[in-house]
Amino acid sequence: VERITRYDVVDDDGTLVLRARSEKAAASLRHSLYADPKLTPILRWRWRTERLIQSADLTRKNGDDYPARLYVFFDRRTEDMTLKERTLFRLGQARFGDDLPSAALCYVWDNRQPVDTLQDNVYTGFVKMIVAASGDAELGRWVAFRRDVAADYRRAFGTEPPAIIGVAVSTDTDNTGETATTWF
């Protein structure tokens, strides 16, 4: 991307939080980790944003922007993919680089789709989008979430989840050219 989202740690009423500021920009902040979703399937997080991305649209590439995203990356082996999936994955890596996830859930704050909407990312079917929050009713407030990522993975990919290998947060406005600030 031409411009990157800026991240910094700030004080929020005595609690240190991560602030993401995006002005026609995109970048995620990733943390590698290992977790067995059979033993630890529950993910909890909270985020707060001031505004929605007005021209965002989950169904269009030029609308693939969100004030808040949280990714969960899984260690899906290519040997476990169908021939078609392996081919698409290799083509995706050639286009987007080796950092293309083989399987990821991406929880978003959307402006129009209902909560729990599930669909492929418009760029790749290896990332499944799940609407965690929708609309402007909670703008400016901390919103807490609790998701069973193992159940979400089964729903999204139709198989048992492999190991979790990382998480990332993102505030993304490069496609729409808008501005957003979100705290995680």
Salt bridges, closest charged atoms under 4 A:
ASP8 OD2 - ARG19 NH2 2.50
ASP8 OD2 - ARG21 NH2 3.46
ASP12 OD1 - ARG48 NH2 3.17
GLU23 OE1 - ARG3 NH2 3.68
GLU23 OE2 - ARG6 NH2 3.11
GLU50 OE2 - ARG48 NH1 3.03
ASP57 OD2 - ARG60 NH1 2.90
ASP64 OD1 - ARG69 NH2 3.21
GLU79 OE1 - ARG77 NE 3.96
ASP80 OD1 - ARG77 NH2 3.15
GLU85 OE1 - ARG76 NH2 2.80
ASP116 OD1 - ARG147 NH1 2.88
ASP120 OD1 - LYS128 NZ 2.51
GLU138 OE1 - ARG141 NH1 3.57
ASP152 OD2 - ARG147 NE 3.03
GLU160 OE1 - ARG154 NH1 3.27
ASP172 OD2 - ARG69 NH2 2.80
GLU178 OE1 - ARG51 NH2 3.53
